[in-house]
Amino acid sequence: MGARDIQGITRKVQLKPTAHGEDGRPTQLQLVAKWGGELTALGRRQAERLGARFRQRLYPDPTGGAGILQLHSTFRHDLKLRSSDEGRVMKTAAAFAQGLLELEGDLTPIVVSLVLIAHDALDRS
């Protein structure tokens, strides 16, 4: 297996306790390796369109321009989207932000700058 086979934000390894001693400490662990899936091209387009519709609905601009861009310029830098730590979900949030803010380019820089991990977003049981 080469390095290319394990790169990316769609991979995840978890250690889950499956048994506990009388003192409450784990005595047995389960190793869970997840591939996590990928955001499809259709899913990306849908998230981008949803972001654009969200922008148009909340910040309408009757002149046909980008209403959200008329807000104070720091809004674009202060905006953070919450996501679970699953790669495909983070990419979906980034695609939504791309449509919302009319951004171009790859999703990875958007994930890094605008998407926060919400550790309580997934059921960890």
DSSP file (Angstrom, degrees, kcal/mol; ACC not computed):
  #  RESIDUE AA STRUCTURE BP1 BP2  ACC     N-H-->O    O-->H-N    N-H-->O    O-->H-N    TCO  KAPPA ALPHA  PHI   PSI    X-CA   Y-CA   Z-CA
    1    1 A M              0   0    0      0, 0.0     2,-0.1     0, 0.0     5,-0.0   0.000 360.0 360.0 360.0 124.0    0.0    0.0    0.0
    2    2 A G    >   -     0   0    0      1,-0.1     3,-1.2     0, 0.0     4,-0.4  -0.354 360.0-101.2 -87.2 170.5    1.5    3.3   -1.1
    3    3 A A  G >  S+     0   0    0      1,-0.3     3,-1.2     2,-0.2     4,-0.4   0.810 119.3  63.4 -61.4 -30.8    1.2    6.7    0.6
    4    4 A R  G >  S+     0   0    0      1,-0.2     3,-0.6     2,-0.2    -1,-0.3   0.790  92.8  64.9 -65.2 -25.9   -1.4    7.8   -1.9
    5    5 A D  G <  S+     0   0    0     -3,-1.2    -1,-0.2     1,-0.2    -2,-0.2   0.684 108.9  35.9 -72.7 -17.2   -3.7    5.0   -0.7
    6    6 A I  G <  S+     0   0    0     -3,-1.2    -1,-0.2    -4,-0.4    -2,-0.2   0.302  91.7 108.7-120.6   9.9   -4.2    6.5    2.8
    7    7 A Q    <   +     0   0    0     -3,-0.6     3,-0.2    -4,-0.4     2,-0.1  -0.430  48.5  59.4 -82.4 160.4   -4.2   10.3    2.1
    8    8 A G  S >  S-     0   0    0      1,-0.1     3,-0.7    -2,-0.1    79,-0.1  -0.203  83.5 -88.0 112.6 163.5   -7.2   12.5    2.4
    9    9 A I  T 3  S+     0   0    0      1,-0.2    78,-0.6    -2,-0.1    -1,-0.1   0.332 109.5  77.4 -90.2   7.6   -9.8   13.8    4.8
   10   10 A T  T 3  S+     0   0    0     -3,-0.2     2,-0.3    77,-0.2    -1,-0.2   0.367  79.0  85.1 -97.1   5.8  -12.1   10.9    4.0
   11   11 A R    <   +     0   0    0     -3,-0.7     2,-0.3    25,-0.1    24,-0.2  -0.825  53.2 172.2-108.5 148.1  -10.2    8.4    6.1
   12   12 A K  E     -A   34   0A   0     22,-2.1    22,-3.4    -2,-0.3     2,-0.4  -0.985  18.5-161.6-156.3 139.7  -10.6    7.9    9.8
   13   13 A V  E     -A   33   0A   0     -2,-0.3     2,-0.4    20,-0.2    20,-0.2  -0.992  15.3-175.3-124.2 133.0   -9.5    5.5   12.5
   14   14 A Q  E     -A   32   0A   0     18,-2.9    18,-3.1    -2,-0.4     2,-0.5  -0.956  19.0-150.7-126.7 145.7  -11.3    5.2   15.9
   15   15 A L  E     -A   31   0A   0     -2,-0.4    16,-0.2    16,-0.2    -2,-0.0  -0.981  21.5-172.5-109.9 121.9  -10.6    3.3   19.0
   16   16 A K  E     -A   30   0A   0     14,-2.8    14,-2.8    -2,-0.5     2,-0.2  -0.961  22.9-127.0-118.7 126.4  -13.8    2.4   20.8
   17   17 A P  E     +A   29   0A   0      0, 0.0    12,-0.3     0, 0.0     3,-0.1  -0.525  27.7 175.5 -68.3 133.6  -13.9    0.8   24.3
   18   18 A T  E     +     0   0A   0     10,-2.7     2,-0.3     1,-0.3    11,-0.2   0.546  65.7  25.9-115.0 -13.8  -16.0   -2.4   24.2
   19   19 A A  E     -A   28   0A   0      9,-1.2     8,-2.7     0, 0.0     9,-1.4  -0.992  65.3-158.0-149.0 148.8  -15.5   -3.6   27.8
   20   20 A H  E     -A   26   0A   0     -2,-0.3     5,-0.1     6,-0.3     2,-0.0  -0.948  14.8-127.4-129.4 148.0  -14.6   -1.9   31.1
   21   21 A G    >   -     0   0    0      4,-3.0     3,-1.9    -2,-0.3     6,-0.1  -0.216  43.1 -90.6 -79.7 178.5  -13.1   -3.1   34.3
   22   22 A E  T 3  S+     0   0    0      1,-0.3    -1,-0.1     2,-0.1    -2,-0.0   0.791 128.3  57.7 -62.0 -27.7  -14.6   -2.5   37.8
   23   23 A D  T 3  S-     0   0    0      2,-0.1    -1,-0.3     1,-0.0    -3,-0.0   0.457 119.3-110.7 -82.9   0.4  -12.7    0.7   38.0
   24   24 A G  S <  S+     0   0    0     -3,-1.9    -2,-0.1     1,-0.3     3,-0.0   0.366  75.6 132.1  89.3  -5.8  -14.4    2.0   34.8
   25   25 A R        -     0   0    0      1,-0.1    -4,-3.0    -5,-0.1    -1,-0.3  -0.558  66.8 -98.8 -80.9 145.3  -11.2    1.9   32.7
   26   26 A P  E     +A   20   0A   0      0, 0.0    -6,-0.3     0, 0.0     3,-0.1  -0.371  37.6 176.4 -63.0 136.3  -11.4    0.2   29.3
   27   27 A T  E    S+     0   0A   0     -8,-2.7     2,-0.3     1,-0.3    -7,-0.2   0.503  70.9  34.4-113.1 -13.5  -10.2   -3.4   29.3
   28   28 A Q  E     -A   19   0A   0     -9,-1.4   -10,-2.7     2,-0.0    -9,-1.2  -0.996  67.6-165.4-144.8 137.3  -11.0   -4.1   25.6
   29   29 A L  E     -A   17   0A   0     -2,-0.3     2,-0.5   -12,-0.3   -14,-0.0  -0.903  11.2-146.4-123.2 151.0  -10.9   -1.8   22.6
   30   30 A Q  E     -A   16   0A   0    -14,-2.8   -14,-2.8    -2,-0.3     2,-0.6  -0.974  14.2-143.7-114.1 129.4  -12.3   -2.1   19.1
   31   31 A L  E     -A   15   0A   0     -2,-0.5     2,-0.5   -16,-0.2   -16,-0.2  -0.836  17.6-169.5 -93.1 122.4  -10.3   -0.6   16.2
   32   32 A V  E     -A   14   0A   0    -18,-3.1   -18,-2.9    -2,-0.6     2,-0.6  -0.958   5.0-169.9-117.4 117.8  -12.6    0.9   13.6
   33   33 A A  E     -A   13   0A   0     -2,-0.5     2,-0.4   -20,-0.2   -20,-0.2  -0.935  10.7-170.2-107.4 123.1  -11.1    2.0   10.2
   34   34 A K  E     -A   12   0A   0    -22,-3.4   -22,-2.1    -2,-0.6    -2,-0.0  -0.908  26.4-162.8-116.8 139.5  -13.5    4.0    8.1
   35   35 A W        -     0   0    0     -2,-0.4    -1,-0.1   -24,-0.2   -22,-0.0   0.852  29.6-153.5 -82.1 -39.0  -13.1    5.1    4.5
   36   36 A G        -     0   0    0    -25,-0.1    52,-0.4    51,-0.1   -25,-0.1   0.253  27.3-109.9  91.0 -12.8  -15.8    7.7    5.0
   37   37 A G        -     0   0    0    -27,-0.2     2,-0.3    50,-0.1    51,-0.2  -0.084  33.6 -95.6  77.3 176.8  -17.1    8.0    1.4
   38   38 A E        -     0   0    0     49,-0.1     2,-0.5    50,-0.1    50,-0.1  -0.961  25.2-107.5-135.4 151.3  -16.7   10.9   -0.9
   39   39 A L        -     0   0    0     -2,-0.3     2,-0.1    48,-0.1    -2,-0.0  -0.678  42.6-136.7 -74.7 123.8  -18.7   13.9   -2.0
   40   40 A T     >  -     0   0    0     -2,-0.5     4,-2.4     1,-0.1     5,-0.2  -0.322  19.4-110.3 -78.5 165.3  -20.0   13.2   -5.5
   41   41 A A  H  > S+     0   0    0      1,-0.2     4,-2.3     2,-0.2     5,-0.2   0.890 122.1  50.3 -61.5 -39.2  -20.0   15.8   -8.3
   42   42 A L  H  > S+     0   0    0      2,-0.2     4,-2.5     1,-0.2    -1,-0.2   0.924 109.7  50.0 -65.0 -44.1  -23.8   15.9   -8.0
   43   43 A G  H  > S+     0   0    0      1,-0.2     4,-2.3     2,-0.2    -2,-0.2   0.884 110.1  50.9 -61.4 -39.0  -23.7   16.4   -4.3
   44   44 A R  H  X S+     0   0    0     -4,-2.4     4,-2.5     2,-0.2    -1,-0.2   0.936 110.8  47.7 -64.3 -46.0  -21.2   19.2   -4.7
   45   45 A R  H  X S+     0   0    0     -4,-2.3     4,-2.6     1,-0.2    -2,-0.2   0.904 111.8  50.8 -61.5 -40.9  -23.3   21.0   -7.3
   46   46 A Q  H  X S+     0   0    0     -4,-2.5     4,-2.3     2,-0.2    -1,-0.2   0.916 111.2  47.4 -63.7 -42.9  -26.4   20.6   -5.0
   47   47 A A  H  X S+     0   0    0     -4,-2.3     4,-2.3     2,-0.2    -2,-0.2   0.900 112.3  49.8 -66.0 -40.5  -24.6   22.1   -2.0
   48   48 A E  H  X S+     0   0    0     -4,-2.5     4,-2.3     2,-0.2    -2,-0.2   0.927 112.1  47.8 -62.9 -44.6  -23.3   25.0   -4.1
   49   49 A R  H  X S+     0   0    0     -4,-2.6     4,-2.7     1,-0.2    -2,-0.2   0.889 110.4  52.1 -63.8 -38.7  -26.8   25.7   -5.5
   50   50 A L  H  X S+     0   0    0     -4,-2.3     4,-2.5     2,-0.2    -1,-0.2   0.913 109.5  49.7 -63.7 -41.9  -28.2   25.5   -1.9
   51   51 A G  H  X S+     0   0    0     -4,-2.3     4,-2.2     2,-0.2    -2,-0.2   0.905 112.0  48.1 -61.6 -41.7  -25.6   28.0   -0.7
   52   52 A A  H  X S+     0   0    0     -4,-2.3     4,-2.5     2,-0.2    -2,-0.2   0.911 112.6  47.9 -66.1 -42.2  -26.4   30.3   -3.6
   53   53 A R  H  X S+     0   0    0     -4,-2.7     4,-2.2     2,-0.2    -2,-0.2   0.889 110.3  52.8 -65.0 -38.5  -30.2   30.0   -3.0
   54   54 A F  H  X S+     0   0    0     -4,-2.5     4,-2.5     2,-0.2     5,-0.3   0.922 110.6  47.8 -61.1 -44.8  -29.6   30.7    0.7
   55   55 A R  H  X S+     0   0    0     -4,-2.2     4,-2.9     1,-0.2    -2,-0.2   0.936 113.0  47.5 -60.7 -48.1  -27.6   33.9   -0.2
   56   56 A Q  H  < S+     0   0    0     -4,-2.5    -1,-0.2     1,-0.2    -2,-0.2   0.840 114.4  47.5 -64.7 -33.4  -30.3   35.1   -2.5
   57   57 A R  H  < S+     0   0    0     -4,-2.2    -1,-0.2    -5,-0.2    -2,-0.2   0.913 121.6  33.1 -75.1 -43.5  -33.1   34.4    0.0
   58   58 A L  H  < S+     0   0    0     -4,-2.5    -2,-0.2     1,-0.2    -3,-0.2   0.798 131.6  30.8 -84.2 -29.9  -31.4   36.1    3.0
   59   59 A Y  S  < S-     0   0    0     -4,-2.9     8,-0.4    -5,-0.3     9,-0.3  -0.534  80.8-174.6-128.0  65.2  -29.6   38.8    1.1
   60   60 A P        -     0   0    0      0, 0.0    -3,-0.1     0, 0.0    -4,-0.1  -0.303   7.8-165.5 -65.1 144.6  -31.7   39.7   -1.9
   61   61 A D    >   -     0   0    0      4,-0.2     3,-2.1     1,-0.1     6,-0.1  -0.902   8.3-164.6-132.0 102.8  -30.3   42.1   -4.4
   62   62 A P  T 3  S+     0   0    0      0, 0.0    -1,-0.1     0, 0.0     0, 0.0   0.689  87.1  65.0 -63.6 -17.0  -32.9   43.5   -6.8
   63   63 A T  T 3  S-     0   0    0     -3,-0.1     3,-0.1     1,-0.0     0, 0.0   0.540 115.4-111.8 -82.9  -4.9  -30.2   44.8   -9.1
   64   64 A G  S <  S+     0   0    0     -3,-2.1    -1,-0.0     1,-0.2     2,-0.0   0.456  79.0 120.2  90.5  -0.3  -29.0   41.3   -9.8
   65   65 A G  S    S-     0   0    0      1,-0.1     2,-1.1     2,-0.0    -1,-0.2  -0.083  80.9 -77.5 -83.0-170.4  -25.7   41.7   -8.0
   66   66 A A    >   -     0   0    0      1,-0.2     3,-1.4    -3,-0.1     4,-0.4  -0.779  42.3-167.9 -94.6  96.0  -24.4   39.7   -5.1
   67   67 A G  G >  S+     0   0    0     -2,-1.1     3,-1.4    -8,-0.4     4,-0.3   0.815  82.6  59.2 -54.8 -37.0  -26.3   41.2   -2.1
   68   68 A I  G >  S+     0   0    0     -9,-0.3     3,-1.4     1,-0.3    -1,-0.3   0.796  95.3  64.0 -66.0 -27.1  -24.2   39.5    0.5
   69   69 A L  G <  S+     0   0    0     -3,-1.4    -1,-0.3     1,-0.3    -2,-0.2   0.646  89.3  68.4 -73.2 -12.9  -21.1   41.2   -0.8
   70   70 A Q  G <  S+     0   0    0     -3,-1.4    -1,-0.3    -4,-0.4    -2,-0.2   0.629  83.3  94.5 -79.4 -12.6  -22.5   44.5    0.2
   71   71 A L  S <  S-     0   0    0     -3,-1.4     5,-0.1    -4,-0.3    -3,-0.0  -0.215 101.2 -64.3 -69.6 168.7  -22.1   43.6    3.8
   72   72 A H    >   -     0   0    0      1,-0.1     3,-2.0     2,-0.1     4,-0.4  -0.276  50.7-122.1 -54.3 138.1  -19.1   44.6    5.7
   73   73 A S  T >  S+     0   0    0      1,-0.3     3,-0.7     2,-0.2     4,-0.5   0.728 106.5  66.6 -62.2 -23.4  -16.0   42.9    4.2
   74   74 A T  T >> S+     0   0    0      1,-0.2     4,-2.1     2,-0.2     3,-0.8   0.714  81.6  78.6 -73.0 -16.3  -15.1   41.1    7.4
   75   75 A F  H <> S+     0   0    0     -3,-2.0     4,-1.5     1,-0.3    -1,-0.2   0.916  90.3  53.9 -54.9 -42.5  -18.2   39.0    7.3
   76   76 A R  H <4 S+     0   0    0     -3,-0.7    -1,-0.3    -4,-0.4    -2,-0.2   0.791 113.0  42.9 -63.8 -26.8  -16.6   36.8    4.7
   77   77 A H  H <4 S+     0   0    0     -3,-0.8    -1,-0.2    -4,-0.5    -2,-0.2   0.724 114.3  49.4 -90.7 -23.5  -13.6   36.3    7.1
   78   78 A D  H  < S+     0   0    0     -4,-2.1    -2,-0.2    -3,-0.1     2,-0.2   0.628  83.8 109.1 -90.1 -14.6  -15.7   35.8   10.2
   79   79 A L     <  +     0   0    0     -4,-1.5     2,-0.4    -5,-0.2    -4,-0.0  -0.423  43.6 178.6 -67.2 131.4  -18.1   33.2    8.8
   80   80 A K        -     0   0    0     -2,-0.2     2,-0.4    35,-0.0    35,-0.2  -1.000  14.6-154.1-133.5 136.6  -17.6   29.7   10.1
   81   81 A L  E     -b  115   0B   0     33,-3.4    35,-3.6    -2,-0.4     2,-0.4  -0.887  15.9-133.5-107.3 140.2  -19.7   26.7    9.2
   82   82 A R  E     +b  116   0B   0     -2,-0.4     2,-0.3    33,-0.2    35,-0.2  -0.752  32.7 163.0 -96.2 141.3  -20.0   23.7   11.6
   83   83 A S  E     -b  117   0B   0     33,-2.2    35,-3.9    -2,-0.4    38,-0.2  -0.968  39.9-103.7-148.1 158.4  -19.6   20.2   10.4
   84   84 A S        -     0   0    0     -2,-0.3    35,-0.1    33,-0.2    36,-0.0  -0.258  45.7-103.5 -70.8 176.0  -19.0   16.7   11.7
   85   85 A D  S    S+     0   0    0     33,-0.2     2,-0.4    32,-0.1    -1,-0.1   0.296  84.0 118.3 -90.0  12.2  -15.4   15.4   11.2
   86   86 A E    >>  -     0   0    0      1,-0.1     4,-2.3     2,-0.0     3,-0.5  -0.649  67.3-133.7 -77.1 131.9  -16.4   13.2    8.3
   87   87 A G  H 3> S+     0   0    0    -78,-0.6     4,-2.3    -2,-0.4     5,-0.2   0.876 102.9  50.2 -55.3 -44.6  -14.6   14.2    5.2
   88   88 A R  H 3> S+     0   0    0    -52,-0.4     4,-1.7     1,-0.2    -1,-0.3   0.839 111.1  50.2 -66.7 -30.8  -17.6   14.2    2.9
   89   89 A V  H <> S+     0   0    0     -3,-0.5     4,-2.2     2,-0.2    -1,-0.2   0.890 109.8  49.9 -73.9 -39.5  -19.6   16.3    5.3
   90   90 A M  H  X S+     0   0    0     -4,-2.3     4,-2.1     1,-0.2    -2,-0.2   0.901 111.3  49.6 -63.6 -40.1  -16.8   18.9    5.6
   91   91 A K  H  X S+     0   0    0     -4,-2.3     4,-2.4    -5,-0.2    -1,-0.2   0.866 108.5  52.9 -67.0 -35.4  -16.6   19.0    1.8
   92   92 A T  H  X S+     0   0    0     -4,-1.7     4,-2.3     2,-0.2    -2,-0.2   0.921 109.0  49.2 -64.3 -43.2  -20.3   19.5    1.6
   93   93 A A  H  X S+     0   0    0     -4,-2.2     4,-2.3     1,-0.2    -2,-0.2   0.897 111.4  50.2 -61.6 -40.0  -20.1   22.4    4.0
   94   94 A A  H  X S+     0   0    0     -4,-2.1     4,-2.3     2,-0.2    -2,-0.2   0.894 109.2  50.5 -66.2 -39.7  -17.3   23.9    1.9
   95   95 A A  H  X S+     0   0    0     -4,-2.4     4,-1.9     2,-0.2    -2,-0.2   0.887 109.6  51.5 -65.4 -38.1  -19.4   23.5   -1.3
   96   96 A F  H  X S+     0   0    0     -4,-2.3     4,-2.6     2,-0.2    -2,-0.2   0.930 110.8  48.2 -61.1 -45.4  -22.3   25.3    0.5
   97   97 A A  H  X S+     0   0    0     -4,-2.3     4,-2.9     1,-0.2     6,-0.3   0.869 106.7  57.6 -62.6 -36.8  -19.9   28.1    1.5
   98   98 A Q  H  X>S+     0   0    0     -4,-2.3     5,-1.9     1,-0.2     4,-0.6   0.915 112.1  40.4 -60.7 -43.3  -18.7   28.3   -2.1
   99   99 A G  H  <5S+     0   0    0     -4,-1.9     3,-0.3     3,-0.2    -2,-0.2   0.888 115.7  51.5 -70.9 -39.6  -22.2   28.9   -3.3
  100  100 A L  H  <5S+     0   0    0     -4,-2.6    -2,-0.2     1,-0.2    -3,-0.2   0.915 122.3  29.2 -63.4 -44.9  -23.0   31.3   -0.4
  101  101 A L  H  <5S-     0   0    0     -4,-2.9    -1,-0.2    -5,-0.2    -2,-0.2   0.347 105.5-119.0-101.2   5.1  -20.0   33.5   -0.9
  102  102 A E  T  <5 +     0   0    0     -4,-0.6    -3,-0.2    -3,-0.3     2,-0.2   0.927  54.6 166.5  55.0  48.9  -19.5   33.0   -4.6
  103  103 A L      < -     0   0    0     -5,-1.9     2,-0.3    -6,-0.3    -1,-0.2  -0.550  21.5-151.4 -90.4 158.8  -16.0   31.5   -4.1
  104  104 A E        +     0   0    0     -2,-0.2     2,-0.2     2,-0.0    -5,-0.0  -0.844  45.7  35.7-124.5 163.6  -14.1   29.7   -6.8
  105  105 A G  S    S-     0   0    0     -2,-0.3    -2,-0.0     4,-0.0    -7,-0.0  -0.504  91.4  -6.2 100.9-164.1  -11.5   26.9   -6.8
  106  106 A D     >  -     0   0    0     -2,-0.2     4,-0.5     1,-0.1    -2,-0.0  -0.263  52.8-132.5 -71.5 153.7  -10.8   23.8   -4.8
  107  107 A L  H  > S+     0   0    0      1,-0.2     4,-2.5     2,-0.1     3,-0.4   0.766  92.0  77.8 -78.2 -26.0  -12.8   22.9   -1.7
  108  108 A T  H  > S+     0   0    0      1,-0.2     4,-2.3     2,-0.2     5,-0.2   0.902  94.0  46.7 -57.0 -48.1   -9.8   22.1    0.5
  109  109 A P  H  > S+     0   0    0      0, 0.0     4,-2.1     0, 0.0    -1,-0.2   0.848 112.4  52.4 -62.7 -30.3   -8.8   25.8    1.3
  110  110 A I  H  X>S+     0   0    0     -4,-0.5     4,-2.8    -3,-0.4     5,-0.6   0.909 108.1  50.6 -69.9 -41.5  -12.5   26.5    2.0
  111  111 A V  H  X5S+     0   0    0     -4,-2.5     4,-1.4     1,-0.2    -1,-0.2   0.938 112.5  47.8 -58.1 -46.7  -12.6   23.6    4.5
  112  112 A V  H  <5S+     0   0    0     -4,-2.3    -2,-0.2    -5,-0.2    -1,-0.2   0.890 121.9  32.5 -63.6 -41.2   -9.4   24.9    6.2
  113  113 A S  H  <5S+     0   0    0     -4,-2.1    -2,-0.2    -5,-0.2    -1,-0.2   0.765 131.6  22.6 -92.6 -25.8  -10.6   28.5    6.5
  114  114 A L  H  <5S+     0   0    0     -4,-2.8   -33,-3.4    -5,-0.2     2,-0.6   0.604  99.1  82.8-120.3 -13.9  -14.4   28.3    7.0
  115  115 A V  E  << -b   81   0B   0     -4,-1.4     2,-0.4    -5,-0.6   -33,-0.2  -0.853  53.2-166.8-105.9 122.2  -15.4   24.9    8.3
  116  116 A L  E     -b   82   0B   0    -35,-3.6   -33,-2.2    -2,-0.6     2,-0.5  -0.831  25.5-118.4-101.7 141.3  -15.2   24.1   12.1
  117  117 A I  E     -b   83   0B   0     -2,-0.4     2,-0.9   -35,-0.2   -33,-0.2  -0.681  18.4-154.7 -79.4 124.5  -15.5   20.6   13.4
  118  118 A A    >   -     0   0    0    -35,-3.9     3,-2.4    -2,-0.5     4,-0.3  -0.848   5.8-166.5 -98.4  97.8  -18.5   20.2   15.7
  119  119 A H  T 3  S+     0   0    0     -2,-0.9     3,-0.5     1,-0.3    -1,-0.2   0.716  85.9  55.0 -62.5 -20.4  -17.3   17.3   17.9
  120  120 A D  T 3  S+     0   0    0      1,-0.2    -1,-0.3    -3,-0.1   -36,-0.1   0.301  82.2  92.5 -92.7  10.0  -20.9   16.9   19.2
  121  121 A A  S <  S+     0   0    0     -3,-2.4     2,-0.4   -38,-0.2    -1,-0.2   0.699  81.3  55.2 -79.1 -19.0  -22.3   16.5   15.7
  122  122 A L  S    S-     0   0    0     -3,-0.5     2,-0.7    -4,-0.3     0, 0.0  -0.877  86.5-115.2-116.5 148.4  -22.1   12.7   15.5
  123  123 A D        -     0   0    0     -2,-0.4    -2,-0.1     1,-0.1    -3,-0.0  -0.715  27.5-167.5 -75.8 117.7  -23.4   10.0   17.8
  124  124 A R              0   0    0     -2,-0.7    -1,-0.1     1,-0.2    -4,-0.0   0.321 360.0 360.0 -92.7   7.9  -20.3    8.4   19.2
  125  125 A S              0   0    0   -109,-0.0    -1,-0.2     0, 0.0    -2,-0.0   0.509 360.0 360.0 -74.5 360.0  -21.9    5.4   20.7
